[in-house]
Amino acid sequence: MVAVIEMENVYKTFQIPHEVHTTLAERVLSILRPMSYERLEALCGVSVTIEQGEFVGLIGRNGSGKSTLLKLMAGLLVPDSGTCRIRGTMCELLELGLGFNPELTVRENVALYASILGYPRSELDSRIEGAIGFADLERFKDVKLKSLSTGMHIRLGFATALQADSDILLLDEILAVGDGEFQEKCIGTFHDQKRRGKTIVLVSHDLTQVETFCDRVILFDQGKVVDSGPPRAIISHYQELLSGGRKKTGSTAG
């Protein structure tokens, strides 16, 4: 098999300010005293290889580094050190509808987003209509986006991104969008993507969906990869970590 994603010894840290200055007086006073920061080590020497056609799940507690790694894969962040190699075209569903304009209509927004995602010119109109149909927004296609609910907005972003041709899909908690009927559509789409040999990387806290879809699962904890392997075994390891964390917290509080 061909490795399409290779992350080698990747480190990523963030500087988090202890104070946030909102008024002019606070900003002037801040010049007279140094700002203090907290150093957050989001990823500590992470190495991950994903092969063509794999459906890989990334799991772990909040703040364990999963979403940071996904953003590095997408090129939205740059590592402090280490290497990130991607082979093939990519579509990242991380911040749905990020390029949307609330003053434009639903159809105008899909057309705008389509230009960013690179829809084929010969299929532009049909794919725009396909995205609107998938999101169940045909009745609202000439309505300004600002008039839609948050759920409709998210569904439209997801449906628009799915119409793009790409070798790799990066998904961050994407299966949480929409109602049950819309989620069934998403699940059907992922089955189709797997049959077509697409490479998919999914960050999710829904362990049932991770076990259902993923060929392999990678477990993160405190910015490091602590385990990798078949879904059921890795999910069991994760549940042990969660159980241990709760016991430790409970004994400390007592």
C-alpha positions in Angstrom: 0.0 0.0 0.0 1.0 3.6 -0.6 1.3 6.0 2.4 -0.7 9.1 1.6 -0.2 10.8 5.0 3.1 10.8 6.8 3.7 12.7 10.0 7.1 12.2 11.5 8.2 13.4 15.0 5.8 16.4 14.9 5.8 18.9 17.7 3.3 21.8 18.1 3.1 24.2 21.0 0.8 27.2 21.7 1.4 30.3 23.8 -1.7 31.1 25.9 -1.8 34.5 27.5 -2.8 34.6 31.1 -4.5 38.0 30.7 -6.7 39.3 27.9 -6.8 43.1 27.6 -10.1 44.5 26.4 -10.0 48.1 27.3 -7.7 50.9 26.2 -6.5 51.5 29.8 -5.6 47.8 30.2 -3.7 47.9 27.0 -1.7 51.0 28.0 -0.9 49.4 31.4 0.2 46.2 29.8 3.0 48.1 28.1 4.4 48.8 31.6 4.4 45.2 32.7 5.3 42.0 30.7 2.6 39.6 29.6 2.8 36.2 31.1 2.0 33.1 29.0 1.3 29.5 29.5 3.0 27.0 27.2 0.7 24.4 25.9 2.4 21.4 24.3 -0.4 20.2 22.0 1.7 17.5 20.2 4.9 16.0 21.5 6.9 14.0 18.9 3.9 12.5 17.1 4.5 10.1 14.2 1.5 8.8 12.2 1.4 7.0 8.8 -1.9 6.5 7.0 -2.2 4.4 3.8 -4.3 4.9 0.7 -7.9 3.7 1.2 -7.7 3.5 5.0 -10.5 4.8 7.3 -8.6 5.9 10.4 -10.2 7.2 13.6 -8.4 9.5 16.0 -9.7 9.3 19.6 -8.8 10.7 23.0 -9.8 13.1 25.7 -10.4 16.8 24.9 -7.1 18.5 24.5 -5.2 15.4 23.7 -4.0 16.7 20.3 -6.4 15.0 17.9 -7.8 18.2 16.2 -4.4 19.9 16.2 -2.9 16.9 14.2 -5.9 17.1 11.8 -5.2 20.8 11.2 -1.5 20.1 10.6 -2.5 17.5 8.0 -4.8 20.1 6.4 -2.1 22.7 6.3 -4.0 25.0 8.5 -1.2 24.9 11.1 2.6 24.6 10.7 4.5 22.3 13.0 7.2 23.7 15.3 9.4 20.8 14.1 8.9 17.5 12.3 7.7 16.7 8.9 4.2 16.5 7.3 3.9 14.8 3.9 0.6 14.5 2.0 0.2 12.7 -1.3 -3.1 13.4 -3.2 -5.8 16.0 -3.1 -7.5 16.8 0.2 -10.8 18.1 1.4 -11.0 19.0 5.1 -14.4 19.3 6.9 -13.1 21.0 10.0 -14.8 24.3 10.2 -17.9 23.9 8.0 -18.9 26.9 5.9 -15.9 28.9 6.9 -16.0 30.7 3.5 -19.7 31.4 3.5 -21.1 34.9 3.4 -24.3 35.5 5.4 -25.4 38.3 2.9 -25.4 35.9 -0.1 -28.1 33.3 -0.9 -27.7 29.6 -0.3 -27.0 29.0 -4.0 -24.6 31.9 -4.2 -22.7 30.6 -1.2 -22.4 27.1 -2.6 -21.1 28.5 -5.9 -18.6 30.6 -4.0 -17.4 27.6 -1.9 -17.3 25.4 -5.0 -14.7 27.7 -6.5 -12.5 27.2 -3.4 -13.0 23.5 -3.4 -12.4 23.1 -7.1 -15.6 21.7 -8.5 -15.1 20.6 -12.2 -16.4 23.3 -14.5 -18.4 20.9 -16.6 -20.3 19.6 -13.6 -20.5 22.9 -11.6 -24.3 23.4 -11.9 -25.2 19.8 -11.2 -22.9 19.6 -8.2 -24.2 22.9 -6.7 -27.8 21.5 -7.0 -26.5 18.2 -5.6 -25.1 20.0 -2.5 -28.3 21.9 -1.9 -30.4 18.7 -2.3 -28.2 16.7 0.0 -28.6 19.4 2.7 -32.4 19.4 2.1 -32.4 23.1 1.4 -34.0 23.2 -2.1 -36.9 25.4 -0.8 -34.3 27.9 0.6 -31.8 28.1 -2.2 -32.7 31.8 -3.0 -32.8 32.8 0.7 -30.0 34.7 2.3 -27.8 32.5 4.5 -28.2 34.8 7.5 -31.9 33.7 7.6 -31.1 30.0 8.1 -30.6 28.2 11.4 -27.2 27.1 12.6 -28.1 23.5 11.8 -29.0 24.4 8.2 -25.8 26.4 7.9 -23.7 23.4 9.1 -25.6 20.9 6.8 -24.9 23.2 3.8 -21.2 23.4 4.6 -21.0 19.6 4.9 -23.0 18.9 1.8 -21.0 21.4 -0.3 -17.7 20.0 0.8 -18.8 16.4 0.0 -19.4 17.4 -3.6 -15.6 18.1 -4.1 -13.4 15.5 -5.8 -10.6 14.6 -3.4 -8.4 11.6 -2.5 -8.4 12.3 1.2 -11.1 13.4 3.6 -10.4 14.9 7.0 -13.4 15.0 9.3 -13.6 16.6 12.8 -16.8 15.6 14.7 -18.6 15.8 11.4 -21.1 13.0 12.2 -22.6 15.1 14.9 -24.3 17.5 12.5 -28.0 17.4 11.6 -30.9 15.2 12.6 -31.1 11.5 12.4 -32.2 11.5 8.8 -29.4 13.7 7.7 -26.9 11.5 9.7 -28.2 8.5 7.8 -27.3 10.3 4.6 -23.8 11.0 5.9 -23.3 7.4 6.9 -24.4 6.2 3.4 -21.9 8.7 1.9 -19.1 7.3 4.0 -19.8 3.8 3.0 -19.7 4.9 -0.6 -16.4 6.7 0.0 -14.9 3.5 1.5 -16.0 1.5 -1.5 -14.3 4.0 -3.8 -11.0 3.6 -1.9 -10.9 7.1 -0.5 -8.7 7.8 2.5 -10.6 9.1 5.5 -9.4 10.4 8.8 -12.1 11.0 11.5 -11.8 12.7 14.8 -14.8 11.8 16.9 -16.0 11.2 20.5 -18.8 8.9 19.2 -17.1 5.5 19.8 -19.9 3.5 18.2 -19.4 5.3 14.9 -15.6 5.0 15.2 -15.9 1.2 15.7 -18.5 0.9 12.8 -16.5 2.8 10.2 -12.8 2.7 11.0 -10.3 0.1 9.9 -7.8 1.4 12.4 -7.9 3.7 15.5 -5.2 5.8 16.9 -5.4 6.8 20.6 -4.0 10.1 21.8 -3.3 11.2 25.4 -1.5 14.4 26.5 -0.2 15.2 23.0 1.2 11.7 22.3 0.1 8.6 20.5 -0.3 5.9 23.2 -1.8 3.1 21.1 -2.9 2.2 17.6 -4.7 -0.9 16.2 -8.1 -2.5 15.6 -11.0 -0.3 16.7 -12.4 -2.5 19.4 -9.1 -3.0 21.2 -8.1 0.7 21.1 -11.6 1.8 22.2 -11.3 -0.6 25.1 -7.9 1.0 26.0 -9.4 4.4 25.8 -12.2 3.5 28.1 -9.7 2.2 30.6 -7.9 5.6 30.4 -11.2 7.4 31.1 -12.0 5.1 34.0 -8.6 5.6 35.5 -8.9 9.3 35.1 -12.3 9.3 36.9 -10.9 7.2 39.7 -7.9 9.5 40.1 -10.1 12.6 40.1 -12.5 11.0 42.6 -9.7 10.0 45.1 -8.1 13.5 44.8 -11.3 15.2 45.6 -11.9 13.0 48.5 
